[in-house]
Amino acid sequence: MYQATPTQTLPPALTEAIRLRQAGDAAGALALAERHAAATEAGAPFLAIAGLAALELGDAARAVAHLEALARLRPDDIEIRADLAKALLAAGRDDEALALAQGAQLPALARIEAWVHQQRGEHGPAMAAYARVLQVEPTDAASWNNVGNIHAAAGNFDSAINAFEHAITYMPDEPGMYLNLADVLRQADLGGPRLKVARDVAAIAPDNRAVQTELAMALAHNELLDEAIAVLEAAVQRWPDFGESHLELGRLYEATNRTEALAAFLATLDPAACPPEVAFLHAWLAQREGRFEDAANHAEAIPATIHPMRRAALIGNIAERLGDAPGAFAAFEAMNAAAIADAPPRRGPSFRESIEADLARWTPDWAARWAPPLGADPARRDPVFLVGFPRSGTTLLDTMLMGLPDLCVLEERPVMAEILRMLGNADLAALTPEQCGQLRDAYFDSALRHGWDGQRWLVDKHPLNMARAVQIHRMFPNARFILAERHPADAVLSCFMANFTLNFAMRSFTDLEEAARTYDTVFRAWHCASELFPIASHAVRYERLVEDPRGELQPLVTWLGLDWNDRLLAHEETARDRGRVKTASYAQIGEKLYTRASGRWRRYADQLAPVMPILAPWAARMGYET
């Protein structure tokens, strides 16, 4: 901005214009300044005040006119250049603002350059410009926040977390920065830290609706579902106008199978006062109550403001139940496209490629080099591992096994994943019995943290552990594997239709061909492990399980050496007692056994035709029709 020299005496009009602006009367300052503004030496300070006052009033075009005239008078004044660039940006003239800011060392200009590049998705130049800002002003919280957003968009979670923590350090009272940090912790699946951040910001901004909603979702992330629902119920009472808190409360009711609570909640809402987004919850309720035509009508009214992944998943499930295979498949394609668009890009090998790399090492010569196996642990039985390709009935089976009092079932806890991270790239063949024992101890310690009672026989249910059978066998040579089998085409189709959280493995199912190739690779890994090592396994066929549960379960119970218990067949009651089901089967697991999902792939024969050459050999190997 124009500055007078210390020896200058300011004209009375200029003194008054400055006073008005400092007093917050931008309109008065603008009116007075414009009466004296001119492209002359005497008029220059009035141009400066007029430009800044117009900018404060939101009249960017008027501000640009004054500041352009001033810049022509003072072409070398970097501060005037910065004010003009800010006005151009506010006027939507981004190219001109960027031209003025490009390469400048002045933080005010470098911030503008960075911002324009960031909005255009040009993250490299944006980061370079933010670096210039932070070199001069290392405590600039806004720039740290924007750097965090760039890292988060690129999937650089550690760097994003670091940047947001800097932003919060320098501006500890700004809720938005905490919410940004919480969101990147959500994406990184760091539930504990996310909850801490949510609690911190709730203490700072207890009257912020978005903050209360985030606190609830962080509680849900940590399986504290009753607390999450309580927070949301309080939020919707405090802020009754329909918003994100209403949507999340309805979705939590649905996800926890509290259909009656969802119905009662919707009954309290005034349809005339609700925006179109409420159709999303009405569609969920109608679907859960089996009113599929009503559900479809509500789904048609869901606006684009609902995340396309959620909307498309719901539409696809409704179309599936109405028998509209082409419509359902198209919706699931849209769901998966939206999921990928919303996820940070993945670097490095895919889940399938990482298994292929393992398979390349698993040769007979390699297996022959293994050090002597680890002896049995007299105090703890080797676990039972319930495995299978996702959507092959593992959740139904683990719920049934919960009816055996001798077993303690852990549902999809990252126990083995934690041990494999400890193992790193170590050669399994070179591990000593002592090293294997240390890994086994760490496994049981992790299982205790994740819910094992330490007494009963542990059943570790994690479907894709079937691709880790070699590693598991190295630590637990006496482990038993229950393999859930389902027609390959039904399993792959169901994975493609499931609205999974996109972790490393689940990204494989957003593309039908990749899902089929992943199936092929996972089963080759399973059979390779079984050929190289004495893997003790028993297969349970999904199609037989839903037709004749006792007939399919009795041989499994005998194989485990346990006594039959009729609670094995009371899976609906067990499902009600077990709490939240974490998998995509949560809505079905409490239903009576049904066979509608068996052979579903035939209705999608046209859509599955491109991948059947991959899946048909496995179907034939298992004795299925193709």
PAPADO-661618 format. One record per residue (C-alpha): residue number from 1; residue in one letter; z, x, y. Coordinates in steps of 0.1 Angstrom, whole numbers, plus 5000, padded with zeros to 4 digits. Each point is the difference from the previous one (the first is absolute). Example, Ala and Ser with C-alpha at 12.3 -4.5 7.8 and 13.67 -1.06 7.14 Angstrom:
// PAPADO-661618
1 | A | 5078 | 5123 | 4955;
2 | S | 4993 | 5014 | 5034;
***
This chain:
// PAPADO-661618
1 | M | 5000 | 5000 | 5000;
2 | Y | 4994 | 5011 | 5036;
3 | Q | 5030 | 5019 | 5014;
4 | A | 5007 | 5007 | 5037;
5 | T | 5010 | 5035 | 5011;
6 | P | 5036 | 5005 | 5012;
7 | T | 4989 | 5005 | 5036;
8 | Q | 4980 | 4968 | 5002;
9 | T | 5014 | 4969 | 5018;
10 | L | 4990 | 4969 | 4981;
11 | P | 4984 | 4972 | 5019;
12 | P | 5022 | 4969 | 5002;
13 | A | 4976 | 4979 | 4979;
14 | L | 5000 | 5026 | 4973;
15 | T | 5038 | 5002 | 5001;
16 | E | 5002 | 4962 | 4996;
17 | A | 4975 | 5000 | 4971;
18 | I | 5020 | 5026 | 4982;
19 | R | 5032 | 4980 | 5006;
20 | L | 4985 | 4968 | 4987;
21 | R | 4987 | 5016 | 4968;
22 | Q | 5034 | 5018 | 4994;
23 | A | 5017 | 4966 | 5005;
24 | G | 4979 | 4985 | 4973;
25 | D | 4978 | 4980 | 5023;
26 | A | 4966 | 5012 | 4986;
27 | A | 4981 | 4970 | 5015;
28 | G | 5014 | 5007 | 5035;
29 | A | 4993 | 5037 | 4997;
30 | L | 4964 | 4993 | 4988;
31 | A | 4993 | 4976 | 5029;
32 | L | 5013 | 5024 | 5026;
33 | A | 4983 | 5031 | 4985;
34 | E | 4966 | 4983 | 4997;
35 | R | 5001 | 4993 | 5038;
36 | H | 5001 | 5037 | 5006;
37 | A | 4982 | 5014 | 4970;
38 | A | 4968 | 5019 | 5006;
39 | A | 4980 | 5029 | 4987;
40 | T | 5013 | 5023 | 5027;
41 | E | 5028 | 5025 | 5003;
42 | A | 5022 | 4975 | 5018;
43 | G | 4992 | 4973 | 4975;
44 | A | 5006 | 5020 | 4968;
45 | P | 5037 | 4994 | 4996;
46 | F | 4993 | 4962 | 5004;
47 | L | 4974 | 5002 | 4972;
48 | A | 5026 | 5016 | 4978;
49 | I | 5026 | 4973 | 5006;
50 | A | 4974 | 4972 | 4997;
51 | G | 4987 | 5014 | 4967;
52 | L | 5035 | 5004 | 4984;
53 | A | 5012 | 4966 | 5013;
54 | A | 4969 | 4983 | 4987;
55 | L | 5006 | 5016 | 4966;
56 | E | 5036 | 4988 | 5000;
57 | L | 4988 | 4965 | 5007;
58 | G | 4975 | 5002 | 4970;
59 | D | 4969 | 5000 | 5022;
60 | A | 4984 | 5030 | 4984;
61 | A | 4965 | 4995 | 5016;
62 | R | 5015 | 5000 | 5034;
63 | A | 5021 | 5031 | 4992;
64 | V | 4969 | 5018 | 4988;
65 | A | 4981 | 4993 | 5033;
66 | H | 5028 | 5015 | 5021;
67 | L | 5006 | 5030 | 4977;
68 | E | 4964 | 5008 | 4996;
69 | A | 4996 | 5002 | 5038;
70 | L | 5032 | 5022 | 5001;
71 | A | 4986 | 5023 | 4972;
72 | R | 4968 | 5006 | 5020;
73 | L | 5021 | 5011 | 5029;
74 | R | 5023 | 5022 | 4978;
75 | P | 4978 | 5011 | 4971;
76 | D | 5023 | 5029 | 4990;
77 | D | 5032 | 4980 | 5000;
78 | I | 5010 | 4997 | 4963;
79 | E | 5027 | 4974 | 5007;
80 | I | 4975 | 4977 | 5017;
81 | R | 4977 | 5006 | 4970;
82 | A | 5027 | 4989 | 4977;
83 | D | 5007 | 4968 | 5020;
84 | L | 4963 | 4992 | 4999;
85 | A | 4997 | 5006 | 4963;
86 | K | 5030 | 4976 | 4994;
87 | A | 4983 | 4973 | 5021;
88 | L | 4967 | 5005 | 4982;
89 | L | 5018 | 4996 | 4967;
90 | A | 5017 | 4969 | 5012;
91 | A | 4966 | 4986 | 5011;
92 | G | 4985 | 5006 | 4966;
93 | R | 4978 | 5028 | 5011;
94 | D | 5012 | 5023 | 4972;
95 | D | 4970 | 5024 | 5001;
96 | E | 5005 | 5008 | 5036;
97 | A | 5037 | 5004 | 4996;
98 | L | 4994 | 5024 | 4971;
99 | A | 4975 | 5020 | 5020;
100 | L | 5026 | 5006 | 5027;
101 | A | 5028 | 5008 | 4975;
102 | Q | 4980 | 5022 | 4975;
103 | G | 5016 | 5034 | 4995;
104 | A | 5026 | 4996 | 5028;
105 | Q | 5033 | 5018 | 4998;
106 | L | 5018 | 4975 | 5022;
107 | P | 5021 | 4978 | 4976;
108 | A | 4990 | 4968 | 5018;
109 | L | 4963 | 5007 | 4994;
110 | A | 5005 | 5014 | 4965;
111 | R | 5019 | 4968 | 4990;
112 | I | 4970 | 4980 | 5011;
113 | E | 4976 | 5022 | 4981;
114 | A | 5022 | 4997 | 4969;
115 | W | 5003 | 4963 | 5003;
116 | V | 4963 | 4993 | 5003;
117 | H | 4992 | 5022 | 4970;
118 | Q | 5028 | 4984 | 4980;
119 | Q | 4987 | 4965 | 5007;
120 | R | 4965 | 5011 | 4988;
121 | G | 5014 | 5014 | 4968;
122 | E | 4992 | 5035 | 5011;
123 | H | 5032 | 5014 | 4987;
124 | G | 4992 | 5038 | 5002;
125 | P | 4993 | 5000 | 5037;
126 | A | 5029 | 4976 | 5006;
127 | M | 5024 | 5024 | 4983;
128 | A | 4987 | 5029 | 5020;
129 | A | 5006 | 4982 | 5032;
130 | Y | 5035 | 4988 | 4990;
131 | A | 5007 | 5036 | 4992;
132 | R | 4992 | 5010 | 5036;
133 | V | 5023 | 4973 | 5012;
134 | L | 5029 | 5010 | 4978;
135 | Q | 4996 | 5037 | 5008;
136 | V | 5008 | 4991 | 5037;
137 | E | 5023 | 4970 | 4993;
138 | P | 5016 | 5005 | 4966;
139 | T | 5023 | 4970 | 5005;
140 | D | 4972 | 4975 | 5006;
141 | A | 5011 | 4973 | 4976;
142 | A | 4968 | 4979 | 5005;
143 | S | 4978 | 5029 | 4989;
144 | W | 5022 | 5008 | 4970;
145 | N | 4998 | 4963 | 4990;
146 | N | 4962 | 5000 | 5003;
147 | V | 4998 | 5032 | 4980;
148 | G | 5021 | 4982 | 4973;
149 | N | 4975 | 4971 | 5000;
150 | I | 4971 | 5024 | 4995;
151 | H | 5017 | 5017 | 4971;
152 | A | 5010 | 4967 | 4984;
153 | A | 4964 | 4987 | 5002;
154 | A | 4989 | 5032 | 4982;
155 | G | 5027 | 4996 | 4973;
156 | N | 5018 | 5032 | 5012;
157 | F | 5034 | 4983 | 4995;
158 | D | 5022 | 5031 | 5004;
159 | S | 4984 | 5009 | 5032;
160 | A | 5001 | 4964 | 5013;
161 | I | 5037 | 4998 | 4992;
162 | N | 5007 | 5032 | 5018;
163 | A | 4980 | 4988 | 5031;
164 | F | 5018 | 4967 | 5001;
165 | E | 5034 | 5017 | 4997;
166 | H | 4991 | 5021 | 5030;
167 | A | 4990 | 4969 | 5019;
168 | I | 5033 | 4983 | 4992;
169 | T | 5019 | 5031 | 5010;
170 | Y | 4985 | 5000 | 5034;
171 | M | 5000 | 4962 | 5005;
172 | P | 5028 | 4987 | 4978;
173 | D | 5001 | 4965 | 5015;
174 | E | 4963 | 4990 | 4993;
175 | P | 4999 | 4976 | 4970;
176 | G | 4963 | 5004 | 4995;
177 | M | 5003 | 5036 | 4990;
178 | Y | 5026 | 4992 | 4973;
179 | L | 4977 | 4972 | 4987;
180 | N | 4971 | 5025 | 4998;
181 | L | 5023 | 5024 | 4980;
182 | A | 5011 | 4972 | 4978;
183 | D | 4964 | 4990 | 4993;
184 | V | 4990 | 5035 | 4989;
185 | L | 5031 | 5002 | 4978;
186 | R | 4988 | 4967 | 4984;
187 | Q | 4966 | 5015 | 4994;
188 | A | 5015 | 5031 | 4984;
189 | D | 5022 | 4977 | 4979;
190 | L | 5032 | 5016 | 5013;
191 | G | 5022 | 4970 | 4998;
192 | G | 5034 | 5016 | 5008;
193 | P | 4989 | 5018 | 5032;
194 | R | 4981 | 4969 | 5011;
195 | L | 5032 | 4979 | 4997;
196 | K | 5020 | 5026 | 5020;
197 | V | 4974 | 4999 | 5028;
198 | A | 5000 | 4962 | 4999;
199 | R | 5038 | 4999 | 5002;
200 | D | 4999 | 5025 | 5029;
201 | V | 4975 | 4980 | 5021;
202 | A | 5018 | 4967 | 4992;
203 | A | 5031 | 5016 | 5015;
204 | I | 4981 | 5010 | 5031;
205 | A | 4979 | 4968 | 5004;
206 | P | 5019 | 4972 | 4982;
207 | D | 4982 | 4973 | 5021;
208 | N | 4965 | 5012 | 4991;
209 | R | 4983 | 4976 | 4975;
210 | A | 4976 | 5026 | 4986;
211 | V | 5029 | 5023 | 4994;
212 | Q | 5019 | 4974 | 4980;
213 | T | 4969 | 4993 | 4980;
214 | E | 4996 | 5037 | 4992;
215 | L | 5036 | 5002 | 4990;
216 | A | 4995 | 4972 | 4975;
217 | M | 4969 | 5016 | 4985;
218 | A | 5017 | 5033 | 4998;
219 | L | 5029 | 4983 | 4981;
220 | A | 4974 | 4984 | 4977;
221 | H | 4984 | 5034 | 4995;
222 | N | 5034 | 5012 | 4986;
223 | E | 5003 | 4969 | 4978;
224 | L | 5028 | 4986 | 5022;
225 | L | 4983 | 4966 | 4999;
226 | D | 5029 | 4977 | 5007;
227 | E | 5008 | 5021 | 5032;
228 | A | 4963 | 4999 | 5010;
229 | I | 4998 | 4963 | 4996;
230 | A | 5033 | 4995 | 5020;
231 | V | 4986 | 5022 | 5029;
232 | L | 4968 | 4980 | 5000;
233 | E | 5018 | 4966 | 4998;
234 | A | 5020 | 5010 | 5030;
235 | A | 4969 | 5012 | 5019;
236 | V | 4981 | 4967 | 4995;
237 | Q | 5030 | 4981 | 5012;
238 | R | 5003 | 5022 | 5031;
239 | W | 4963 | 5000 | 5007;
240 | P | 4987 | 4967 | 4987;
241 | D | 4965 | 5004 | 5013;
242 | F | 4978 | 5009 | 4970;
243 | G | 4994 | 5037 | 4996;
244 | E | 5001 | 5030 | 4977;
245 | S | 5036 | 4994 | 4990;
246 | H | 4990 | 4965 | 4987;
247 | L | 4971 | 5014 | 4980;
248 | E | 5021 | 5027 | 4984;
249 | L | 5029 | 4976 | 4992;
250 | G | 4975 | 4977 | 4982;
251 | R | 4985 | 5029 | 4981;
252 | L | 5034 | 5012 | 4989;
253 | Y | 5009 | 4966 | 4988;
254 | E | 4967 | 5000 | 4980;
255 | A | 5003 | 5035 | 4987;
256 | T | 5035 | 4993 | 4987;
257 | N | 4988 | 4968 | 4983;
258 | R | 5021 | 4978 | 5024;
259 | T | 4974 | 4973 | 5001;
260 | E | 5025 | 4973 | 5009;
261 | A | 5013 | 5021 | 5029;
262 | L | 4965 | 5005 | 5012;
263 | A | 4993 | 4963 | 4999;
264 | A | 5032 | 4992 | 5019;
265 | F | 4992 | 5027 | 5026;
266 | L | 4966 | 4986 | 5006;
267 | A | 5014 | 4965 | 5003;
268 | T | 5021 | 5011 | 5030;
269 | L | 4970 | 5011 | 5019;
270 | D | 4983 | 4977 | 5025;
271 | P | 4963 | 5000 | 4990;
272 | A | 4990 | 4991 | 5036;
273 | A | 5019 | 5030 | 5013;
274 | C | 4988 | 5025 | 4974;
275 | P | 4969 | 5022 | 5005;
276 | P | 4973 | 5002 | 4973;
277 | E | 5017 | 5029 | 4983;
278 | V | 5024 | 4975 | 4983;
279 | A | 4971 | 4990 | 4978;
280 | F | 5006 | 5033 | 4981;
281 | L | 5034 | 4989 | 4989;
282 | H | 4989 | 4964 | 4992;
283 | A | 4973 | 5015 | 4978;
284 | W | 5025 | 5022 | 4981;
285 | L | 5023 | 4971 | 4994;
286 | A | 4972 | 4977 | 4988;
287 | Q | 4988 | 5027 | 4976;
288 | R | 5035 | 5006 | 4986;
289 | E | 5004 | 4963 | 4995;
290 | G | 4967 | 4997 | 4982;
291 | R | 4982 | 4980 | 5027;
292 | F | 4969 | 5022 | 5001;
293 | E | 4977 | 4977 | 5019;
294 | D | 5026 | 4997 | 5027;
295 | A | 5005 | 5037 | 4999;
296 | A | 4963 | 5006 | 5005;
297 | N | 4999 | 4976 | 5030;
298 | H | 5029 | 5018 | 5016;
299 | A | 4984 | 5034 | 4993;
300 | E | 4969 | 4990 | 5018;
301 | A | 5021 | 4995 | 5031;
302 | I | 5016 | 5034 | 4999;
303 | P | 4989 | 5018 | 5032;
304 | A | 4988 | 5036 | 5002;
305 | T | 5033 | 5010 | 5016;
306 | I | 5015 | 5001 | 4965;
307 | H | 4993 | 5034 | 4984;
308 | P | 4967 | 4997 | 4982;
309 | M | 5015 | 5016 | 4969;
310 | R | 5026 | 4973 | 4997;
311 | R | 4976 | 4972 | 5009;
312 | A | 4973 | 5011 | 4975;
313 | A | 5025 | 5006 | 4972;
314 | L | 5014 | 4964 | 5004;
315 | I | 4965 | 4985 | 5002;
316 | G | 4989 | 5019 | 4969;
317 | N | 5030 | 4989 | 4980;
318 | I | 4994 | 4964 | 5009;
319 | A | 4963 | 5002 | 4992;
320 | E | 5009 | 5016 | 4967;
321 | R | 5022 | 4970 | 4991;
322 | L | 4973 | 4976 | 5010;
323 | G | 4975 | 5017 | 4977;
324 | D | 4978 | 5013 | 5028;
325 | A | 4993 | 5035 | 4986;
326 | P | 4974 | 5011 | 5025;
327 | G | 5021 | 4988 | 5029;
328 | A | 5031 | 5017 | 4986;
329 | F | 4982 | 5033 | 4993;
330 | A | 4986 | 5001 | 5036;
331 | A | 5035 | 4994 | 5014;
332 | F | 5015 | 5028 | 4979;
333 | E | 4972 | 5023 | 5011;
334 | A | 5009 | 4992 | 5036;
335 | M | 5038 | 5005 | 4992;
336 | N | 4993 | 5035 | 4986;
337 | A | 4977 | 5009 | 5029;
338 | A | 5027 | 4990 | 5025;
339 | A | 5027 | 5019 | 4980;
340 | I | 4979 | 5032 | 5001;
341 | A | 4992 | 4995 | 5037;
342 | D | 5037 | 4997 | 5007;
343 | A | 5011 | 5031 | 4980;
344 | P | 4998 | 5036 | 5012;
345 | P | 4972 | 5020 | 4984;
346 | R | 5008 | 5017 | 4968;
347 | R | 4995 | 5037 | 4997;
348 | G | 4998 | 5020 | 4968;
349 | P | 4992 | 4988 | 4965;
350 | S | 5004 | 4964 | 4991;
351 | F | 5024 | 4987 | 4974;
352 | R | 4972 | 4999 | 4974;
353 | E | 4989 | 5035 | 5009;
354 | S | 5035 | 5014 | 4996;
355 | I | 5002 | 4986 | 4965;
356 | E | 4965 | 5014 | 4992;
357 | A | 5014 | 5034 | 5011;
358 | D | 5029 | 4996 | 4975;
359 | L | 4976 | 4990 | 4972;
360 | A | 4980 | 5032 | 5006;
361 | R | 5032 | 5020 | 4992;
362 | W | 5011 | 4980 | 4971;
363 | T | 4983 | 5017 | 4971;
364 | P | 5011 | 5007 | 4964;
365 | D | 5003 | 5038 | 5008;
366 | W | 5022 | 4992 | 5030;
367 | A | 5022 | 4977 | 4979;
368 | A | 5004 | 5026 | 4973;
369 | R | 5015 | 5024 | 5026;
370 | W | 5029 | 4976 | 5008;
371 | A | 5035 | 5016 | 4997;
372 | P | 5023 | 4983 | 4975;
373 | P | 5008 | 4964 | 5009;
374 | L | 5033 | 4990 | 5015;
375 | G | 5026 | 4989 | 4976;
376 | A | 5016 | 4965 | 5001;
377 | D | 5027 | 4993 | 5025;
378 | P | 5030 | 4988 | 4980;
379 | A | 5014 | 4981 | 5030;
380 | R | 4969 | 4983 | 5013;
381 | R | 4971 | 4985 | 4981;
382 | D | 4965 | 5008 | 5011;
383 | P | 4988 | 4971 | 5021;
384 | V | 4975 | 4973 | 4990;
385 | F | 4970 | 5001 | 5023;
386 | L | 4982 | 4966 | 5006;
387 | V | 4965 | 5009 | 5010;
388 | G | 4965 | 4985 | 5002;
389 | F | 4973 | 4996 | 5025;
390 | P | 5012 | 4979 | 5030;
391 | R | 4997 | 4963 | 4997;
392 | S | 5002 | 5002 | 4962;
393 | G | 5031 | 4979 | 4996;
394 | T | 5026 | 5028 | 5005;
395 | T | 5021 | 4979 | 5024;
396 | L | 5001 | 4970 | 4976;
397 | L | 5010 | 5024 | 4972;
398 | D | 5027 | 5018 | 5020;
399 | T | 5015 | 4966 | 5010;
400 | M | 5001 | 4990 | 4963;
401 | L | 5016 | 5033 | 4990;
402 | M | 5027 | 4994 | 5025;
403 | G | 5012 | 4974 | 4976;
404 | L | 5011 | 5027 | 4975;
405 | P | 5035 | 5010 | 5009;
406 | D | 4995 | 5035 | 4986;
407 | L | 4974 | 5009 | 5026;
408 | C | 5001 | 5008 | 5037;
409 | V | 4966 | 4995 | 5015;
410 | L | 4990 | 5017 | 5032;
411 | E | 4970 | 4984 | 5017;
412 | E | 4975 | 5024 | 5016;
413 | R | 5025 | 5025 | 5015;
414 | P | 4986 | 5034 | 5010;
415 | V | 5022 | 5019 | 4974;
416 | M | 4973 | 5019 | 4982;
417 | A | 4980 | 5005 | 5032;
418 | E | 5031 | 5018 | 5015;
419 | I | 5002 | 5023 | 4969;
420 | L | 4963 | 5008 | 5001;
421 | R | 5003 | 5011 | 5036;
422 | M | 5028 | 5023 | 4988;
423 | L | 4977 | 5013 | 4973;
424 | G | 4971 | 5007 | 5024;
425 | N | 4972 | 5020 | 4986;
426 | A | 5021 | 5017 | 4973;
427 | D | 4983 | 5004 | 4966;
428 | L | 5016 | 4976 | 4975;
429 | A | 4992 | 5023 | 4972;
430 | A | 5021 | 5028 | 5015;
431 | L | 5031 | 4979 | 5007;
432 | T | 5030 | 5012 | 4981;
433 | P | 5024 | 4976 | 4983;
434 | E | 5025 | 5008 | 5027;
435 | Q | 4976 | 4991 | 5028;
436 | C | 4991 | 4968 | 4982;
437 | G | 5037 | 4992 | 4997;
438 | Q | 5004 | 5004 | 5038;
439 | L | 4971 | 4976 | 5006;
440 | R | 5015 | 4975 | 4976;
441 | D | 5034 | 5002 | 5017;
442 | A | 4983 | 4994 | 5034;
443 | Y | 4981 | 4971 | 4985;
444 | F | 5032 | 4983 | 4988;
445 | D | 5017 | 5007 | 5034;
446 | S | 4971 | 4983 | 5018;
447 | A | 5001 | 4971 | 4976;
448 | L | 5037 | 4995 | 5008;
449 | R | 4991 | 4999 | 5037;
450 | H | 4973 | 4974 | 4994;
451 | G | 5022 | 4976 | 4980;
452 | W | 5005 | 5012 | 4965;
453 | D | 5035 | 4992 | 4988;
454 | G | 5003 | 5033 | 4981;
455 | Q | 5011 | 4982 | 4968;
456 | R | 4972 | 4979 | 4986;
457 | W | 4967 | 5013 | 4986;
458 | L | 4978 | 5006 | 5030;
459 | V | 4966 | 4982 | 5002;
460 | D | 4979 | 5016 | 5028;
461 | K | 4973 | 4975 | 5008;
462 | H | 4972 | 5016 | 5021;
463 | P | 4965 | 4991 | 4988;
464 | L | 4982 | 5032 | 5010;
465 | N | 5025 | 5022 | 4983;
466 | M | 4975 | 4997 | 4971;
467 | A | 4980 | 5026 | 5018;
468 | R | 5031 | 5023 | 5000;
469 | A | 5008 | 4997 | 4963;
470 | V | 4995 | 5038 | 4995;
471 | Q | 5024 | 5009 | 5027;
472 | I | 5025 | 4974 | 4988;
473 | H | 4997 | 5013 | 4964;
474 | R | 5008 | 5035 | 5012;
475 | M | 5034 | 4989 | 5013;
476 | F | 5006 | 4971 | 4976;
477 | P | 4984 | 5008 | 4966;
478 | N | 5018 | 4971 | 4984;
479 | A | 4991 | 4975 | 5027;
480 | R | 4984 | 4967 | 4989;
481 | F | 4971 | 4984 | 5018;
482 | I | 4992 | 4963 | 5001;
483 | L | 4964 | 4996 | 5009;
484 | A | 4990 | 4967 | 5016;
485 | E | 4964 | 4992 | 4992;
486 | R | 4977 | 4974 | 5015;
487 | H | 4962 | 4996 | 5000;
488 | P | 4987 | 5028 | 5022;
489 | A | 4978 | 4977 | 5021;
490 | D | 5029 | 4976 | 5007;
491 | A | 5023 | 5029 | 5009;
492 | V | 4975 | 5017 | 5024;
493 | L | 4990 | 4966 | 5015;
494 | S | 5037 | 4991 | 5006;
495 | C | 5006 | 5034 | 5016;
496 | F | 4971 | 4994 | 5023;
497 | M | 5015 | 4966 | 5009;
498 | A | 5035 | 5013 | 5006;
499 | N | 5012 | 5006 | 5036;
500 | F | 5017 | 5033 | 4991;
501 | T | 5018 | 5022 | 5025;
502 | L | 4975 | 5029 | 5003;
503 | N | 5018 | 5030 | 4986;
504 | F | 4983 | 5029 | 4984;
505 | A | 4991 | 4982 | 4967;
506 | M | 4995 | 4965 | 5014;
507 | R | 4971 | 5011 | 5022;
508 | S | 4980 | 5002 | 4968;
509 | F | 4999 | 4963 | 4997;
510 | T | 4984 | 4991 | 5034;
511 | D | 4966 | 5008 | 4985;
512 | L | 4989 | 4983 | 4967;
513 | E | 4981 | 5031 | 4987;
514 | E | 5028 | 5024 | 5009;
515 | A | 5025 | 4976 | 4983;
516 | A | 4978 | 5000 | 4968;
517 | R | 4996 | 5038 | 5000;
518 | T | 5038 | 5003 | 5006;
519 | Y | 5006 | 4978 | 4969;
520 | D | 4977 | 5023 | 4980;
521 | T | 5017 | 5031 | 5011;
522 | V | 5036 | 4987 | 4995;
523 | F | 4992 | 4989 | 4965;
524 | R | 4983 | 5033 | 4991;
525 | A | 5032 | 5018 | 5013;
526 | W | 5021 | 4977 | 4978;
527 | H | 4979 | 5006 | 4969;
528 | C | 4998 | 5037 | 5006;
529 | A | 5038 | 5002 | 5002;
530 | S | 5003 | 4980 | 4968;
531 | E | 4975 | 5023 | 4982;
532 | L | 5017 | 5032 | 5011;
533 | F | 5036 | 4990 | 4995;
534 | P | 5021 | 4977 | 4979;
535 | I | 5003 | 4973 | 5025;
536 | A | 5021 | 4971 | 4986;
537 | S | 4984 | 4968 | 5013;
538 | H | 4998 | 4963 | 4993;
539 | A | 4973 | 4977 | 5015;
540 | V | 5007 | 4965 | 5013;
541 | R | 4969 | 4979 | 5006;
542 | Y | 5002 | 4978 | 5031;
543 | E | 4978 | 4972 | 4986;
544 | R | 5022 | 4997 | 4968;
545 | L | 5032 | 5002 | 5021;
546 | V | 4992 | 4969 | 5020;
547 | E | 4987 | 4981 | 4970;
548 | D | 5028 | 5009 | 4975;
549 | P | 5028 | 5019 | 5018;
550 | R | 5023 | 5002 | 4970;
551 | G | 4973 | 5011 | 4977;
552 | E | 4990 | 5028 | 5023;
553 | L | 5036 | 5011 | 5010;
554 | Q | 5016 | 5000 | 4965;
555 | P | 4981 | 5031 | 4988;
556 | L | 5009 | 5018 | 5033;
557 | V | 5037 | 4992 | 4996;
558 | T | 4999 | 5012 | 4964;
559 | W | 4982 | 5032 | 5011;
560 | L | 5027 | 5007 | 5026;
561 | G | 5027 | 4995 | 4973;
562 | L | 5017 | 4972 | 5018;
563 | D | 5011 | 4965 | 4991;
564 | W | 4980 | 4969 | 5010;
565 | N | 5015 | 4980 | 5029;
566 | D | 4986 | 4966 | 5011;
567 | R | 5004 | 5010 | 5036;
568 | L | 4968 | 5020 | 4995;
569 | L | 4983 | 4966 | 5003;
570 | A | 5020 | 4988 | 5030;
571 | H | 4979 | 5020 | 5025;
572 | E | 5000 | 4972 | 5026;
573 | E | 5038 | 5001 | 5001;
574 | T | 5000 | 5038 | 5000;
575 | A | 4975 | 5000 | 5029;
576 | R | 5022 | 4978 | 5021;
577 | D | 5030 | 5022 | 4993;
578 | R | 4983 | 5034 | 5005;
579 | G | 4995 | 4998 | 5037;
580 | R | 4968 | 5009 | 5017;
581 | V | 4970 | 5011 | 4979;
582 | K | 4984 | 5030 | 5017;
583 | T | 4966 | 4997 | 4985;
584 | A | 4969 | 4978 | 5007;
585 | S | 5012 | 4977 | 4972;
586 | Y | 5030 | 4987 | 5020;
587 | A | 4986 | 4965 | 5004;
588 | Q | 4990 | 4996 | 4963;
589 | I | 5030 | 5015 | 4982;
590 | G | 5023 | 4970 | 5004;
591 | E | 4974 | 4976 | 4987;
592 | K | 4997 | 4987 | 4964;
593 | L | 4977 | 5021 | 4979;
594 | Y | 4964 | 4992 | 5007;
595 | T | 4967 | 5011 | 4986;
596 | R | 4977 | 4994 | 5029;
597 | A | 4998 | 5037 | 5009;
598 | S | 4988 | 5009 | 4964;
599 | G | 4962 | 5003 | 5000;
600 | R | 4997 | 4994 | 5037;
601 | W | 4975 | 5029 | 5002;
602 | R | 4973 | 4977 | 4985;
603 | R | 5000 | 4979 | 5031;
604 | Y | 4992 | 5031 | 5020;
605 | A | 4974 | 5014 | 4976;
606 | D | 4974 | 5004 | 5027;
607 | Q | 5024 | 5019 | 5023;
608 | L | 5012 | 5022 | 4972;
609 | A | 4966 | 5007 | 4985;
610 | P | 4996 | 5034 | 5019;
611 | V | 5033 | 5014 | 4985;
612 | M | 4998 | 4985 | 4965;
613 | P | 4982 | 5031 | 4986;
614 | I | 5032 | 5019 | 5009;
615 | L | 5024 | 4974 | 4986;
616 | A | 4982 | 4986 | 4970;
617 | P | 5006 | 5031 | 4978;
618 | W | 5037 | 4997 | 5005;
619 | A | 5000 | 4962 | 4993;
620 | A | 4981 | 5007 | 4968;
621 | R | 5025 | 5028 | 4991;
622 | M | 5029 | 4975 | 5004;
623 | G | 4982 | 4973 | 4981;
624 | Y | 4992 | 4977 | 5029;
625 | E | 4969 | 4980 | 5005;
626 | T | 4975 | 5014 | 5025;
***
